[in-house]
Amino acid sequence: MVFTPSIACLAHWFHRRRALATGIAATAGGFGGIIFPILIWNLAEAVGFPWAIRIIGFICAFFCIICVLFLKTRLPPKKLGGAKIDIRALREPPFALLTVAIFLIDFALLIPLAYLTSYAQSHNMQEGLAYQVVSILNAASILGRIIPGYFADRYGRFNVMIITTFGCTIFTLALWLSAGSNTAAIVAYAILFGLWSGSAISLAPVCVAQISTTEDFGKRYGTTYSLVSVGALFAIPIAGR
């Protein structure tokens, strides 16, 4: 709930280097992805799983409060309230196709994040290392959010998004599906997938912004992710069957 309006505010302040700026901002998610799995693992042993989740919640609330204090929009709010979701924008083929593409990307992206640890455990990887696999993936995604942003501003946001998405597909088919009990292959997949999938977080809003006016970006970005969230809701249960 905080991430989407935060990115929408960021887009108001950047144009030429918007992809790089968004990538830098999105690296915070990578750092959280490193820290939280390890933190939950240790807290669950020390205070139990329920209190581990409560402590994570307190940490998130603290940083969200700081985030709200720093958020500032460049453009004044409209005096007349309008629709918060711009369904009419879906009549535009470029916007509709981009929304479908992001829907499919996020649908697939969540599956390794959710199941890579359990997959590693089911193939006899040491439990501690299995939990750290997701942290390794998120560590790699820090660079995967910055580097594509730099190249996207130079060579095209959609071009880089297509290349990184294709790379994620290749690594999943070549490494994860054939990894089995090979610890090195699982870790290599976590690194490569994290490095190439980071752009799904950092470049998706930039692609939406490229086909939107600055004034309408927040509404159109919210429209896209209102639909994408449905796929995110069902992706994990469907993949886990």
C-alpha positions as CSV (number, residue, x, y, z in Angstrom):
1,M,0.0,0.0,0.0
2,V,2.9,2.4,0.6
3,F,5.1,1.3,-2.3
4,T,2.7,2.3,-5.1
5,P,2.1,5.9,-4.0
6,S,5.7,6.4,-3.1
7,I,6.8,5.4,-6.6
8,A,4.1,7.6,-8.1
9,C,5.5,10.6,-6.1
10,L,9.0,9.8,-7.2
11,A,8.0,9.9,-10.9
12,H,7.0,13.6,-10.5
13,W,10.5,14.6,-9.8
14,F,12.4,12.8,-12.6
15,H,12.1,12.4,-16.3
16,R,15.4,11.8,-18.2
17,R,16.8,9.6,-15.4
18,R,13.5,8.3,-14.1
19,A,14.5,4.6,-14.5
20,L,17.7,5.0,-12.6
21,A,16.1,7.0,-9.8
22,T,13.3,4.4,-9.5
23,G,15.9,1.6,-9.4
24,I,17.8,3.3,-6.6
25,A,14.6,3.8,-4.6
26,A,13.5,0.2,-5.2
27,T,16.8,-1.2,-3.8
28,A,15.3,-0.8,-0.3
29,G,13.1,-3.7,-1.1
30,G,16.2,-5.8,-1.9
31,F,17.8,-4.8,1.4
32,G,14.6,-5.8,3.2
33,G,14.6,-9.1,1.4
34,I,18.1,-9.8,2.7
35,I,17.4,-8.9,6.3
36,F,13.8,-10.1,6.9
37,P,14.2,-13.8,6.1
38,I,17.3,-14.1,8.3
39,L,15.6,-12.0,11.0
40,I,12.5,-14.1,11.0
41,W,14.6,-17.3,11.1
42,N,16.4,-16.1,14.3
43,L,13.5,-14.4,16.0
44,A,11.2,-17.5,15.5
45,E,13.7,-19.6,17.4
46,A,14.1,-16.9,20.1
47,V,10.6,-15.6,20.8
48,G,8.4,-17.8,18.6
49,F,6.9,-17.3,15.2
50,P,3.9,-15.1,16.2
51,W,6.1,-12.6,18.0
52,A,8.7,-12.7,15.2
53,I,5.9,-11.5,12.8
54,R,4.8,-8.8,15.2
55,I,8.4,-7.5,15.5
56,I,8.7,-7.4,11.7
57,G,5.4,-5.5,11.7
58,F,6.8,-2.9,14.2
59,I,9.9,-2.4,12.1
60,C,7.8,-1.9,8.9
61,A,5.6,0.6,10.7
62,F,8.6,2.6,12.0
63,F,10.1,2.9,8.5
64,C,6.7,3.7,6.9
65,I,6.3,6.6,9.3
66,I,9.7,7.9,8.3
67,C,8.7,7.4,4.6
68,V,5.5,9.4,5.0
69,L,7.5,12.3,6.5
70,F,9.7,12.5,3.4
71,L,7.1,12.0,0.7
72,K,6.3,15.2,-1.3
73,T,4.6,15.6,-4.6
74,R,5.8,18.2,-7.1
75,L,2.3,18.9,-8.6
76,P,-0.6,20.4,-6.5
77,P,-3.6,18.1,-6.0
78,K,-6.6,18.5,-8.2
79,K,-9.4,20.6,-6.6
80,L,-12.0,18.3,-8.1
81,G,-11.7,14.7,-7.1
82,G,-11.7,12.2,-9.9
83,A,-11.8,8.5,-10.3
84,K,-9.0,6.8,-8.4
85,I,-8.8,4.0,-11.0
86,D,-8.8,5.0,-14.6
87,I,-10.6,2.1,-16.3
88,R,-11.0,4.1,-19.5
89,A,-7.2,4.1,-19.9
90,L,-7.5,0.3,-20.6
91,R,-9.2,1.2,-23.9
92,E,-5.8,2.4,-25.1
93,P,-4.0,-0.7,-26.7
94,P,-0.5,0.3,-25.5
95,F,-1.6,0.7,-21.9
96,A,-3.8,-2.4,-21.9
97,L,-1.1,-4.6,-23.3
98,L,1.5,-3.2,-20.8
99,T,-0.9,-4.0,-18.0
100,V,-1.3,-7.5,-19.2
101,A,2.5,-7.9,-19.5
102,I,3.1,-6.6,-16.0
103,F,0.3,-8.9,-14.7
104,L,2.1,-11.9,-16.2
105,I,5.6,-10.8,-15.1
106,D,4.5,-10.4,-11.5
107,F,2.5,-13.6,-11.6
108,A,5.7,-15.5,-12.5
109,L,8.0,-13.4,-10.3
110,L,6.4,-14.3,-7.0
111,I,6.7,-18.0,-7.5
112,P,10.5,-18.3,-7.0
113,L,10.3,-15.8,-4.1
114,A,7.7,-17.9,-2.4
115,Y,8.9,-21.5,-3.1
116,L,12.6,-21.4,-3.7
117,T,13.3,-22.0,0.1
118,S,10.8,-24.9,0.3
119,Y,12.1,-26.3,-2.9
120,A,15.7,-26.3,-1.5
121,Q,14.5,-27.9,1.7
122,S,12.6,-30.6,-0.1
123,H,15.8,-31.5,-2.0
124,N,17.8,-31.9,1.2
125,M,19.6,-28.6,1.4
126,Q,20.6,-27.6,4.9
127,E,17.7,-25.8,6.5
128,G,19.8,-22.7,7.4
129,L,21.2,-22.3,3.9
130,A,17.7,-22.9,2.4
131,Y,16.4,-19.9,4.3
132,Q,19.4,-17.8,3.1
133,V,18.7,-18.6,-0.5
134,V,16.0,-16.0,-0.7
135,S,18.3,-13.5,1.0
136,I,20.9,-14.3,-1.7
137,L,18.3,-13.7,-4.4
138,N,17.3,-10.4,-2.9
139,A,21.0,-9.3,-2.5
140,A,21.5,-9.9,-6.2
141,S,18.3,-8.0,-7.0
142,I,19.8,-4.8,-5.5
143,L,22.1,-4.6,-8.5
144,G,19.3,-5.9,-10.7
145,R,17.2,-2.8,-9.8
146,I,20.0,-0.2,-10.3
147,I,21.9,-1.5,-13.4
148,P,18.9,-2.0,-15.7
149,G,17.6,1.4,-14.7
150,Y,20.9,3.0,-15.9
151,F,20.7,1.2,-19.3
152,A,17.0,1.7,-19.6
153,D,17.4,5.5,-19.6
154,R,20.0,5.2,-22.4
155,Y,18.6,2.4,-24.6
156,G,14.9,2.3,-23.8
157,R,12.8,1.3,-20.8
158,F,10.7,-1.3,-22.8
159,N,13.8,-2.7,-24.5
160,V,15.6,-3.4,-21.2
161,M,12.4,-4.8,-19.6
162,I,12.0,-7.3,-22.5
163,I,15.6,-8.4,-22.3
164,T,15.6,-8.9,-18.5
165,T,12.3,-10.8,-18.6
166,F,13.6,-13.1,-21.3
167,G,16.7,-13.7,-19.2
168,C,14.6,-14.7,-16.2
169,T,12.7,-17.2,-18.3
170,I,15.9,-18.7,-19.6
171,F,17.5,-19.1,-16.1
172,T,14.3,-20.6,-14.7
173,L,14.1,-23.2,-17.5
174,A,17.8,-23.9,-17.6
175,L,18.7,-23.9,-13.9
176,W,15.7,-24.2,-11.5
177,L,13.8,-26.9,-13.4
178,S,16.9,-29.1,-13.6
179,A,18.6,-28.2,-10.3
180,G,17.3,-31.1,-8.2
181,S,19.6,-31.6,-5.2
182,N,22.4,-29.6,-6.7
183,T,23.1,-26.9,-4.1
184,A,25.4,-25.0,-6.4
185,A,22.7,-24.8,-9.2
186,I,20.1,-23.6,-6.7
187,V,22.3,-20.8,-5.4
188,A,23.4,-19.9,-9.0
189,Y,19.8,-19.7,-10.0
190,A,19.0,-17.4,-6.9
191,I,21.8,-15.1,-7.9
192,L,21.0,-14.9,-11.6
193,F,17.3,-14.7,-11.2
194,G,17.7,-12.0,-8.5
195,L,20.0,-10.0,-10.8
196,W,17.7,-10.2,-13.8
197,S,14.3,-10.0,-12.1
198,G,15.0,-6.8,-10.2
199,S,13.9,-4.8,-13.2
200,A,10.4,-6.2,-12.8
201,I,10.1,-4.0,-9.7
202,S,12.0,-0.9,-10.8
203,L,11.1,-0.7,-14.6
204,A,7.4,-1.6,-14.5
205,P,6.3,1.8,-13.1
206,V,8.8,3.6,-15.5
207,C,7.2,1.9,-18.5
208,V,3.8,3.0,-17.3
209,A,5.1,6.5,-16.9
210,Q,6.5,6.5,-20.4
211,I,3.0,6.2,-21.9
212,S,1.3,8.5,-19.4
213,T,1.4,12.2,-18.6
214,T,2.9,13.1,-15.3
215,E,-0.5,14.4,-14.0
216,D,-2.2,11.0,-14.8
217,F,0.7,8.7,-13.9
218,G,-0.4,8.0,-10.3
219,K,-3.9,7.1,-11.4
220,R,-2.8,4.9,-14.3
221,Y,-0.1,3.2,-12.2
222,G,-2.7,2.5,-9.5
223,T,-5.0,1.1,-12.2
224,T,-2.3,-1.2,-13.5
225,Y,-1.4,-2.6,-10.1
226,S,-5.0,-2.9,-8.9
227,L,-5.3,-5.5,-11.7
228,V,-1.8,-6.9,-11.2
229,S,-2.5,-7.5,-7.5
230,V,-5.2,-10.0,-8.4
231,G,-2.7,-12.1,-10.2
232,A,-0.3,-11.8,-7.3
233,L,-3.0,-13.0,-4.9
234,F,-3.6,-16.2,-6.9
235,A,-0.1,-16.9,-8.2
236,I,1.3,-18.5,-5.1
237,P,-1.6,-20.8,-4.3
238,I,-1.9,-21.9,-7.9
239,A,1.9,-22.6,-8.2
240,G,1.9,-24.5,-4.9
241,R,-0.7,-27.1,-5.9
